[in-house]
């Protein structure tokens, strides 16, 4: 590269900055989510509890961003060592200070978020651990680049601090990345949860249709197919009464004139304490395996809400 090839060096610096932002924020997200999962606050809002989707995004970002950051950084420091990029070059100074600015902004954002959740009732221990995590990540990035821009000699000199930062930061990222796999759901588990959530969605639709029919006719259907063919009341689609995995109609039994039982085979359990992800359903808590729920039909004109389903072991 030419000594004054500013456009190419600007590209390397900006690319490394984008990769650094994704990598550092993702490390923070993973640590935050591990804290959320290990320190459960069951009375708090689900948004500040464990989120499997956030973990998957962070893992994906680390897989893509980490090699990009270290490869582009290696090219930058290689050019500095060879003298192709001067230590006083404008592109180096401007973009390094821009990275420092971004590090401060990220730190401010992390701290604002943690303080906001703490003021919203989050546990003190979670607040302390998240604050320390945010300060460590942002402080490490800021201190390294501040040291780097203040170095008096770069050409022909291998700096131990730069090397130590590179290897230590890479080790931290790899440790966090490997640890994340012990907490996140596998793709197969995620698919099974989606299937179970589809079953729960169907149960909600079936319950709505039964309540609608009970309101209009004063009775519940003898079987689920009536809810598809009957022209009166809320009609269901064909897929609403069948299991999404095998296509079989859910087992349905009338227990009384206003009570019924519905059963299905679930692939996962949502009974774990503190579970607050997308697949959580407070009405249909179920274990893995064949599960039945007993529920009373409720006329929609009544002022009170329908009773929640009762799981039958």
C-alpha positions, 0 to 999 in steps of 0.5 A: 500500500502507498504511504498516502493511500488514505482511502484504503486505510480509512476502509480498514479502520472503519471496517475494524470499527464496525466489527469491533462494535458488533463483537464487543456489544455481543460479548456484553449481550451474552454476559448480560443474558447469562446473568439474567438466566443465573439470577432469576427475578420471577416478579420482574418484567420478562424484558429484563429476564433471559432472552434466548433470541438475544443470545442467538443474535450475539453468537451470530454476530461474534462468529461473523465480526470477530475474524473480521476485526482481528484480520483488519486490525492485523493489516493495520498494525502490519502497515504501521510496523512496516512504515507504510502507514505513518503514525501521524497520518491524519486517517489514523488519528481521526479514526482512532479518536472516532473509535474512542468516541464510539467506545465512550458512547457504547459505555454510556449506552450500557450504563444507561440501560443497566441503571434504567432496569435497576430503577425499574426494580431489577435486582441489585446483584444483577445491576452490579454485575452488568455495570462491571461488565459494561465498564470492563468491555468499554474501558478495555477498548478505550484504554487500548486505543488511547494507548495506541494513539499515544505511542511514540514509536510504531515503525519497526517496533513490536509493542508488547501491550498491543500483542497482549491486548490482541491475545487477551481480548481474543481469549476473552471473546472465545471464552464468552463464545464457548460459554454461551453454548451451555446456555442457549437453546440448540436449533433443534430445541428452538424448533421444538419450542416453536412447534409447542408454541403453535400448539398453544396458539391453536389451543387459544383459537379453539378456546375462543371458538368454543366460547363464541359457540357457547355464547351463541348456542349455549353449548360447546361442540361435540367435536372439534370438526364442528368448529370448522364446518359450522357456519354459526359463530367463529370458524376455525381453519383446518390447521387450527385443530391439528397437531403441527407435527403429525397433522392429527386432530387434537384429542378433545372430550366434553366433560360437562355442558360447559367444560371440555378437555383437550390434549396434545403431545408436547416436545418441550417443557415450559415449567422451568422457573423464571422462563420468560422467552417468546415461547412462554405461556402463563395459561398453558403451562405444560411438561414434555410429553402428552398433556391435557388441559381442562377448561370451562367455556365462558359466555363472552357477554359475561363480565368476568374473564374465562378461567385459565385452563387446568393442566391434567397430569 
